[in-house]
Amino acid sequence: MYLNVIDQRIQQDKRIRICDGLVNVKDNNIQLIIDNPT
């Protein structure tokens, strides 16, 4: 369980701040969520 939590944190870190957005990869589908505060 502890290793699972670390793996999830690493995956979250990889998804953070990519082209000022959030890239979520699920089932070979890439979803780009633009995070534009302006």
A tleap script that builds the chain and sets N, CA, C and O, in Angstrom:
source leaprc.protein.ff14SB
mol = sequence {
  NMET TYR LEU ASN VAL ILE ASP GLN ARG ILE
  GLN GLN ASP LYS ARG ILE ARG ILE CYS ASP
  GLY LEU VAL ASN VAL LYS ASP ASN ASN ILE
  GLN LEU ILE ILE ASP ASN PRO CTHR
}
set mol.1.N position { 0.833 -1.199 0.000 }
set mol.1.CA position { 0.000 0.000 0.000 }
set mol.1.C position { 0.872 1.254 0.000 }
set mol.1.O position { 0.555 2.233 -0.676 }
set mol.2.N position { 1.953 1.226 0.747 }
set mol.2.CA position { 2.842 2.388 0.807 }
set mol.2.C position { 3.468 2.658 -0.561 }
set mol.2.O position { 3.552 3.806 -0.998 }
set mol.3.N position { 3.905 1.592 -1.233 }
set mol.3.CA position { 4.494 1.753 -2.567 }
set mol.3.C position { 3.455 2.266 -3.547 }
set mol.3.O position { 3.783 3.021 -4.462 }
set mol.4.N position { 2.206 1.863 -3.362 }
set mol.4.CA position { 1.127 2.315 -4.241 }
set mol.4.C position { 0.936 3.825 -4.113 }
set mol.4.O position { 0.735 4.512 -5.114 }
set mol.5.N position { 0.996 4.334 -2.906 }
set mol.5.CA position { 0.822 5.774 -2.672 }
set mol.5.C position { 1.960 6.549 -3.325 }
set mol.5.O position { 1.733 7.592 -3.938 }
set mol.6.N position { 3.189 6.038 -3.193 }
set mol.6.CA position { 4.343 6.702 -3.810 }
set mol.6.C position { 4.183 6.714 -5.321 }
set mol.6.O position { 4.469 7.721 -5.968 }
set mol.7.N position { 3.727 5.602 -5.890 }
set mol.7.CA position { 3.545 5.509 -7.338 }
set mol.7.C position { 2.506 6.517 -7.803 }
set mol.7.O position { 2.673 7.139 -8.853 }
set mol.8.N position { 1.440 6.686 -7.037 }
set mol.8.CA position { 0.390 7.644 -7.397 }
set mol.8.C position { 0.930 9.068 -7.331 }
set mol.8.O position { 0.588 9.903 -8.168 }
set mol.9.N position { 1.774 9.347 -6.336 }
set mol.9.CA position { 2.345 10.692 -6.215 }
set mol.9.C position { 3.262 10.982 -7.396 }
set mol.9.O position { 3.260 12.092 -7.927 }
set mol.10.N position { 4.044 9.991 -7.808 }
set mol.10.CA position { 4.945 10.173 -8.953 }
set mol.10.C position { 4.136 10.425 -10.212 }
set mol.10.O position { 4.493 11.284 -11.017 }
set mol.11.N position { 3.043 9.680 -10.392 }
set mol.11.CA position { 2.202 9.863 -11.570 }
set mol.11.C position { 1.570 11.252 -11.550 }
set mol.11.O position { 1.443 11.884 -12.599 }
set mol.12.N position { 1.174 11.732 -10.382 }
set mol.12.CA position { 0.579 13.065 -10.281 }
set mol.12.C position { 1.615 14.130 -10.622 }
set mol.12.O position { 1.301 15.117 -11.287 }
set mol.13.N position { 2.866 13.925 -10.160 }
set mol.13.CA position { 3.924 14.890 -10.446 }
set mol.13.C position { 4.209 14.964 -11.935 }
set mol.13.O position { 4.539 16.030 -12.455 }
set mol.14.N position { 4.083 13.822 -12.631 }
set mol.14.CA position { 4.334 13.795 -14.068 }
set mol.14.C position { 3.235 14.523 -14.825 }
set mol.14.O position { 3.469 15.028 -15.923 }
set mol.15.N position { 2.023 14.584 -14.243 }
set mol.15.CA position { 0.887 15.195 -14.938 }
set mol.15.C position { 0.774 16.693 -14.644 }
set mol.15.O position { -0.064 17.384 -15.221 }
set mol.16.N position { 1.632 17.187 -13.735 }
set mol.16.CA position { 1.502 18.581 -13.302 }
set mol.16.C position { 2.384 19.507 -14.145 }
set mol.16.O position { 3.555 19.209 -14.380 }
set mol.17.N position { 1.831 20.606 -14.589 }
set mol.17.CA position { 2.557 21.661 -15.295 }
set mol.17.C position { 3.185 21.147 -16.586 }
set mol.17.O position { 4.400 21.227 -16.767 }
set mol.18.N position { 2.361 20.625 -17.473 }
set mol.18.CA position { 2.807 20.259 -18.815 }
set mol.18.C position { 2.112 21.209 -19.780 }
set mol.18.O position { 0.905 21.099 -19.995 }
set mol.19.N position { 2.850 22.130 -20.358 }
set mol.19.CA position { 2.281 23.145 -21.264 }
set mol.19.C position { 1.184 23.931 -20.546 }
set mol.19.O position { 0.143 24.223 -21.134 }
set mol.20.N position { 1.412 24.271 -19.292 }
set mol.20.CA position { 0.431 25.022 -18.496 }
set mol.20.C position { -0.910 24.319 -18.458 }
set mol.20.O position { -1.955 24.968 -18.411 }
set mol.21.N position { -0.886 23.007 -18.478 }
set mol.21.CA position { -2.140 22.258 -18.437 }
set mol.21.C position { -1.938 20.931 -17.738 }
set mol.21.O position { -0.873 20.666 -17.181 }
set mol.22.N position { -2.945 20.115 -17.770 }
set mol.22.CA position { -2.884 18.808 -17.131 }
set mol.22.C position { -3.108 17.730 -18.177 }
set mol.22.O position { -4.147 17.688 -18.836 }
set mol.23.N position { -2.112 16.856 -18.317 }
set mol.23.CA position { -2.225 15.782 -19.297 }
set mol.23.C position { -2.585 14.501 -18.567 }
set mol.23.O position { -1.832 14.039 -17.709 }
set mol.24.N position { -3.719 13.931 -18.898 }
set mol.24.CA position { -4.193 12.720 -18.240 }
set mol.24.C position { -4.260 11.599 -19.259 }
set mol.24.O position { -4.977 11.698 -20.254 }
set mol.25.N position { -3.507 10.525 -19.008 }
set mol.25.CA position { -3.469 9.411 -19.947 }
set mol.25.C position { -4.243 8.233 -19.365 }
set mol.25.O position { -3.865 7.684 -18.330 }
set mol.26.N position { -5.324 7.847 -20.034 }
set mol.26.CA position { -6.114 6.695 -19.588 }
set mol.26.C position { -6.525 5.864 -20.790 }
set mol.26.O position { -7.064 6.393 -21.762 }
set mol.27.N position { -6.271 4.564 -20.723 }
set mol.27.CA position { -6.676 3.652 -21.797 }
set mol.27.C position { -6.188 4.134 -23.160 }
set mol.27.O position { -6.945 4.139 -24.130 }
set mol.28.N position { -4.914 4.543 -23.229 }
set mol.28.CA position { -4.297 5.014 -24.474 }
set mol.28.C position { -4.995 6.238 -25.043 }
set mol.28.O position { -4.832 6.553 -26.221 }
set mol.29.N position { -5.776 6.935 -24.214 }
set mol.29.CA position { -6.419 8.179 -24.652 }
set mol.29.C position { -5.795 9.343 -23.894 }
set mol.29.O position { -5.737 9.332 -22.665 }
set mol.30.N position { -5.333 10.336 -24.625 }
set mol.30.CA position { -4.691 11.480 -23.984 }
set mol.30.C position { -5.672 12.643 -23.899 }
set mol.30.O position { -6.185 13.120 -24.912 }
set mol.31.N position { -5.921 13.088 -22.668 }
set mol.31.CA position { -6.816 14.225 -22.469 }
set mol.31.C position { -5.991 15.410 -21.969 }
set mol.31.O position { -5.312 15.310 -20.948 }
set mol.32.N position { -6.051 16.526 -22.689 }
set mol.32.CA position { -5.323 17.718 -22.275 }
set mol.32.C position { -6.294 18.722 -21.670 }
set mol.32.O position { -7.172 19.252 -22.352 }
set mol.33.N position { -6.117 18.972 -20.376 }
set mol.33.CA position { -6.980 19.930 -19.690 }
set mol.33.C position { -6.192 21.227 -19.513 }
set mol.33.O position { -5.234 21.276 -18.742 }
set mol.34.N position { -6.592 22.261 -20.220 }
set mol.34.CA position { -5.880 23.533 -20.167 }
set mol.34.C position { -6.176 24.256 -18.858 }
set mol.34.O position { -7.331 24.462 -18.487 }
set mol.35.N position { -5.100 24.637 -18.168 }
set mol.35.CA position { -5.248 25.363 -16.910 }
set mol.35.C position { -4.776 26.794 -17.138 }
set mol.35.O position { -3.593 27.096 -16.982 }
set mol.36.N position { -5.696 27.664 -17.503 }
set mol.36.CA position { -5.363 29.048 -17.817 }
set mol.36.C position { -6.105 29.982 -16.871 }
set mol.36.O position { -7.282 30.271 -17.088 }
set mol.37.N position { -5.433 30.457 -15.826 }
set mol.37.CA position { -6.096 31.293 -14.823 }
set mol.37.C position { -6.479 32.668 -15.348 }
set mol.37.O position { -7.349 33.326 -14.776 }
set mol.38.N position { -5.839 33.115 -16.435 }
set mol.38.CA position { -6.121 34.462 -16.946 }
set mol.38.C position { -7.435 34.444 -17.696 }
set mol.38.O position { -7.866 35.476 -18.210 }
savepdb mol mol.pdb
quit
